[in-house]
Amino acid sequence: MEEQYKWNLQEIFKDSQEFEEKKQSLKKHITEIKKYEGQLCKSSNNLYNCYYIYEKMLEELENLYAYGMLNYDLDIADQKNT
């Protein structure tokens, strides 16, 4: 496929290493959110902090999903993209 017809994935992540780093970051956020289990109603700060982490997680997840899906669609025969 000609280069002009390929997705510009660098607009999402500069390279696959940054993609992997964000995956690890997402796992960290999940661990952070678990700390608030059973604690949300104890203070408004707990609720705010948990929701803030959740929103950051969603944003990262959307980027991870888009990058992964588009990278896979560039060459579905390449098994490293699955």
TAPEKA-V840965 format. One line per field, one symbol per residue. ss: DSSP state (a for helix, b for strand, c for the rest). A space follows every 50 residues. Layout:
ss = ???
//
This chain:
ss = ccaaacccaaaccccaaaaaaaaaaaaaaaaaaacccccaaacaaaaaaa aaaaaaaaaaaaaaaaaaaaaaaaccccaaac
//
